[in-house]
Every structure is written in structure tokens, then in C-alpha cells.
Amino acid sequence: MAKRRITWIVMADGSRARIVKPREEGSGFDVLSDLASSEAHIPSRDLVSDRPGHGQESSNSAHHAIEPRHDPHAQVKSAFLRSVAERLNRAGGEKAFDALILFAPPRCLGELREALDGKTRGKIKATAPKDLTKLPLTELPGHLEALTPR
């Protein structure tokens, strides 16, 4: 008897991720992980340590606030997506799944794929640039049917 292929379905955005797999018996999905970023919904002003620094132009006495080089929310979202990728890389190395299907908004999808190691990236069967993090699992089959393999 052939070993059944295990497919994990990942639905992620910059602050939430659900990892599910189809049930072996019957229909539906088992939730393997439901992850959330505790920092993603914190206002930007609370994510940075203090107010922007100030600079002074030498030609006059005007002072200007120096804006941070990076959006704190973007950094938090990127860190969250890297943590999801690390979890997938670890599970892939332990042979917990044979194939991956990824659903995420376009920018998140790109960051997530980039953070995956080569072996895990090679297990991606299909991707879709959609945010399905709040989708009821009963509606997931319709989205899976619409996928085209990568």
C-alpha cells in the first residue's frame, strides 16, 4: 500500500497564519497551527523606542525630525513571516509534509517564499496571492479547486 501524501495548506498574512491539512478520513481539515503576531496590531508610535531624532542644518538654525528608515509595522510583519517560514522549514526537514500550498497577499507570499529553505520551497505545489486567514475552513475547498499548480 502506497504511503499517503501529506499536504499542508498555509494561509498567512503579516500578522496571522493558519496551517491545516486535509483530514485522512472524511472531509474537512485539521488545524495544525494557528499563529498570531502579538505586535502586528500595536500602533507604530508604540513600536519604536522613542521619538525620531532631530537634525540641524548648518546653513540656518532650523531643526528637522529625522524619520525612521524603516516602517516598524513592515519590520514586525516580515519577522512574523520569517517565523512562519522557520516553522515550515523545521517541519519539512522532519518530513511532516510532502507538499505545500500557500495562500497569502502578494507581498507576504513573496516574503514567505523567500524565507523558505530550498528543500521546503521545492515542496510548494501551488500558490495563490489571496488573504484567506479569516476564511471559514468550510469554504477552503472552493479556493483549492481554483488553484493551478506552480
C-alpha positions as CSV (number, residue, x, y, z in Angstrom):
1,M,0.0,0.0,0.0
2,A,1.4,3.4,-1.0
3,K,2.1,6.0,1.6
4,R,-0.5,8.8,1.5
5,R,1.0,12.1,0.5
6,I,0.6,14.7,3.2
7,T,-0.2,18.2,2.0
8,W,-0.1,21.2,4.3
9,I,-2.1,24.3,3.4
10,V,-0.7,27.6,4.7
11,M,-2.9,30.7,4.9
12,A,-0.8,33.7,6.1
13,D,-0.6,37.5,6.1
14,G,1.7,39.7,8.1
15,S,0.0,39.1,11.4
16,R,-1.7,35.7,11.3
17,A,-1.1,32.3,9.9
18,R,-3.1,29.1,9.8
19,I,-1.6,25.8,8.8
20,V,-4.1,23.0,8.0
21,K,-4.1,19.6,6.4
22,P,-6.9,17.6,4.8
23,R,-8.4,15.0,7.1
24,E,-7.4,11.4,6.4
25,E,-10.9,10.2,7.0
26,G,-14.0,12.1,5.6
27,S,-14.0,15.7,4.6
28,G,-12.7,18.8,6.2
29,F,-9.4,20.0,7.6
30,D,-7.4,19.6,10.8
31,V,-5.8,22.8,12.1
32,L,-2.1,22.1,12.8
33,S,-1.2,25.6,13.9
34,D,-3.0,28.9,14.4
35,L,-0.4,31.6,14.8
36,A,-0.8,35.3,15.5
37,S,1.7,38.2,15.9
38,S,1.2,40.0,19.2
39,E,2.9,43.1,17.8
40,A,1.2,43.5,14.5
41,H,-1.7,45.5,15.8
42,I,0.2,47.8,18.1
43,P,0.3,51.4,16.8
44,S,3.6,52.4,15.1
45,R,4.2,55.0,17.8
46,D,4.4,52.2,20.4
47,L,6.7,50.0,18.3
48,V,9.6,52.5,18.2
49,S,11.6,53.1,21.3
50,D,11.3,56.9,21.2
51,R,10.6,59.9,19.1
52,P,12.6,60.4,15.9
53,G,16.0,62.1,16.3
54,H,16.5,65.7,15.3
55,G,19.0,67.1,12.9
56,Q,20.1,70.7,12.4
57,E,21.1,72.1,9.0
58,S,24.4,74.0,9.2
59,S,23.1,76.9,6.9
60,N,20.5,78.0,9.4
61,S,19.1,77.2,12.8
62,A,16.1,75.1,11.5
63,H,15.6,71.8,13.2
64,H,14.1,68.8,11.3
65,A,12.8,65.5,12.7
66,I,14.7,62.5,11.2
67,E,12.2,59.9,10.2
68,P,13.0,56.2,10.8
69,R,14.4,54.5,7.8
70,H,12.0,51.5,8.1
71,D,8.3,51.2,8.8
72,P,8.1,49.5,12.2
73,H,4.9,47.6,11.1
74,A,6.6,46.3,8.0
75,Q,9.5,45.0,10.1
76,V,7.1,43.3,12.5
77,K,5.2,41.6,9.6
78,S,8.5,40.5,8.0
79,A,9.7,39.0,11.3
80,F,6.4,37.2,11.7
81,L,6.5,35.7,8.2
82,R,10.1,34.6,8.8
83,S,9.0,32.8,12.0
84,V,6.3,31.0,9.9
85,A,8.9,30.0,7.3
86,E,11.2,28.7,10.1
87,R,8.4,26.5,11.4
88,L,7.7,25.2,7.9
89,N,11.5,24.6,7.3
90,R,11.7,22.7,10.5
91,A,8.6,20.6,9.8
92,G,9.8,20.0,6.2
93,G,13.1,18.8,7.5
94,E,11.3,16.4,9.8
95,K,9.3,15.1,6.8
96,A,6.0,16.2,8.4
97,F,4.6,17.0,4.9
98,D,5.2,16.1,1.3
99,A,3.6,19.2,-0.4
100,L,2.8,22.8,0.5
101,I,0.0,25.1,-0.8
102,L,0.5,28.7,0.1
103,F,-2.2,31.4,0.3
104,A,-1.0,35.0,1.2
105,P,-1.4,38.5,-0.1
106,P,1.2,39.2,-2.9
107,R,3.9,40.9,-0.8
108,C,3.6,38.4,2.1
109,L,3.7,35.5,-0.4
110,G,6.9,36.8,-1.8
111,E,8.5,37.3,1.6
112,L,7.3,33.8,2.8
113,R,8.7,32.0,-0.2
114,E,12.0,33.9,0.1
115,A,12.4,32.9,3.7
116,L,11.8,29.2,3.0
117,D,14.9,27.0,2.5
118,G,15.5,25.3,-0.8
119,K,14.1,21.9,0.2
120,T,10.9,23.3,1.6
121,R,10.5,25.7,-1.3
122,G,10.8,22.6,-3.6
123,K,7.7,21.1,-1.9
124,I,5.5,24.0,-2.9
125,K,2.7,22.5,-5.1
126,A,0.7,25.7,-5.6
127,T,0.4,29.3,-4.5
128,A,-2.3,32.0,-4.7
129,P,-2.0,35.7,-3.9
130,K,-5.0,35.8,-1.6
131,D,-5.6,36.5,2.1
132,L,-7.6,33.6,3.4
133,T,-6.5,33.9,7.1
134,K,-10.1,34.6,8.2
135,L,-11.8,32.3,5.8
136,P,-14.0,29.6,7.4
137,L,-12.5,26.2,6.7
138,T,-15.7,25.0,5.1
139,E,-15.1,27.5,2.2
140,L,-11.5,26.4,1.6
141,P,-12.2,23.6,-0.9
142,G,-13.6,26.1,-3.4
143,H,-10.3,28.0,-3.3
144,L,-8.2,24.8,-3.6
145,E,-10.2,23.8,-6.7
146,A,-9.4,27.1,-8.4
147,L,-5.6,26.7,-7.9
148,T,-3.3,25.9,-10.7
149,P,-0.1,24.1,-9.9
150,R,3.0,26.3,-10.0
